[in-house]
Amino acid sequence: MIRLYNTLSKQLDLLPNTGTLHGDLKMYACGVTVYDHCHIGHARSYITWDVLRRWLEFRGHPVKYVQNFTDIDDKIIERARQDHLTCEQVADKYINSYFEDFDWLNVQRADEYPRVTKYFWAIAGWVNEMLVRGLAYEVDDGVRFRGANFKTYGQLSGHTACEDFYIWKNNPEDKKMFAGGRPAWHIECSVMIRETLGESIDIHCGGHDLIFPHHENEIAQSESLFGKPLAAIWLHNGFVEHRGKKMSKSEGNALYLRDLRANGIDPNMLRFWVLQAHYRQPLDQYGFHQCYMQWRSLRNRLLNAPEEGVTPGFVEAMDNDLNTPVALAELHREPTKEMAGLLGLKIEHYPVPQDIRALADTRAVLRDQRKWAEADAVRDQITALGWEVHDHNIEGRASVTVSR
């Protein structure tokens, strides 16, 4: 049976016997704020939840998976100002970029991608209800949640003091509530969860940095208003670091997915690198460039591996809090394409670019002409570009193929 480490209970918990939505598990992941392109920290999160979803469904638990886009935010407003665009144009641009990156990474698309701006009036309704019930109060520039009223704050993080926080932000010059205003960050996910999945969900996912205050505040808002647990299981992935320090856009040390795509990096290698570490542990991006040979070794074994087969060791590892490092070791020991697919790895021969094909043809001609030194120089040129050279002799003529 699947056991997952629940940040709420601080232990490995079994899944609910059935999901709370007609037998489906309801799963929500906090999505990106779309003001810039995605980096490998985002890749770690959404590859992890993609593998979890694949595994849950393989083990007989259908999933309804929702992941939001925050498409209005101070950073989006600033990017729109800098680029002379509307906020909607900025959001559309980076949502498209998100899909390009994560389709490339073979991350299955969510069942729904709610956008904050499509739920303005639902959020405003929550804010109004909290005002009416004394759970929130107005200030000059918006509405703040009354933290002292929520007595069980800190269930995830241990931060037991709930300070008042914004649930709506207004321009102080606006005379009417909600006129020209916008939701604050924390309430957005609470509302979109309820609107797309209902009052309570089975699994809530996010990065470790979201535990406090974002997820604590989600719980405070939702449970104050409805008196029911927001989520049964809370999962959090560890940071991606850069030489021991947190990797982030603000630090200027992030590896962007669009740059990796442009440089011809194999997306499976990035997924392999992510899954080499347990999802709750830190992962240093320095190791990404060092995992090529390990991935190449596994990939070569998988190219000719049987299609079907899932070993008991693989099942045991994945059932045990998604222990992908052990699952990868099992995959290397007894490779099958089915197990690779459960990890989201796509095993196929790389297409050979035209310039590499031309070099291979040149080597074949030189070998026919017995110009061995020149032929070997071309071989070295091909291998320096990351390709393996395979020499053949067909009916007395040289033939050269390449693979990766």
ZIURCOR-V450136 format. One line per field, one symbol per residue. ss: DSSP state (A for helix, B for strand, O for the rest). phi: phi as a letter, one per 30 degrees, with the letter a starting at -180 (. if undefined). burial: # if it has 9 or more other ideal C-beta (glycine too) atoms within 8 Angstrom, else .. A space follows every 10 residues. Layout:
ss: ???
phi: ???
burial: ???
//
This chain:
ss: OOBBBBOOOO BBBBOOOOBO BOBBBBBBBO OOBOOOOOBA AAAAAAAAAA AAAAAAAAOO OOBBBBBOBB OOOAAAAAAA AAAOOOAAAA AAAAAAAAAA AAAAOOOOOO OBOOBAAAAA AAAAAAAAAA AAOOOBBBBO OBBBBOAAAO OOOOOOOOOO OOOOBBBBBO OOOOOOOOOO OBBOAAAAAA AAAAAAAOOO BBBBBBBAAA AAAAAAAAAA AAAAAAOOOO BBBBBBBOOB BBOOBBOOOO OOOOOBAAAA AAOOOOAAAA AAAAAOOOOO OOBBAAAAAA OAAAAAAAAA AAAOOBOOOO OAAAAAAAAB OOOAAAAAAA AAAOOBAAAA AAOOOOOOOO OOOAAAAAAA AAAAAAAAOO OAAAAAAAAA AAAAOOOBBB BBBBOOBBBB BBBO
phi: .dbbdcedci adcddeebdc bhiddcbbbd cddcbaddcd ddeddddedd dedededddj cebccbbdcd cbaedddddd ddchbddddd ddeddddedd dddedidddd dbbdceddbe dddeddeddd ddcidbbdbe clbcdddddc dcdjdccidd dcdebdcbcb dedddceidi cadddddede dddddcbjdb bdbccldedc ebcddddede dddddcibed bdbccbdddc cbhicddadd dicdcddddd dddidddddd deddddcddd cdbcdededc cedddddddd ddecdedckb dedddddddc hhdddddddd dddbdbddde ddcidccadd dcddddeddd dddddddddh cddddddded ddddcjcccb cbbchicdbb cbab
burial: .#######.. ..#.##..## #..####### .#.##.#### ########## #######... #.######## ###.###### ....#.#.## #.###.#### #######..# ..#####.## .###.##.## #...##.... .######..# ..##.#..#. .#..###### ...#...... #.##.##### ####.##..# ########.# #..####### #####....# ########## ##....#... #..#####.# #.....#### ########## ..###.##.. #..##.###. ##..#...#. #.###.#### ########.# ##..###### #####.#... .#...##.## #######... ....#..##. ###...#.#. #......### .##.
//
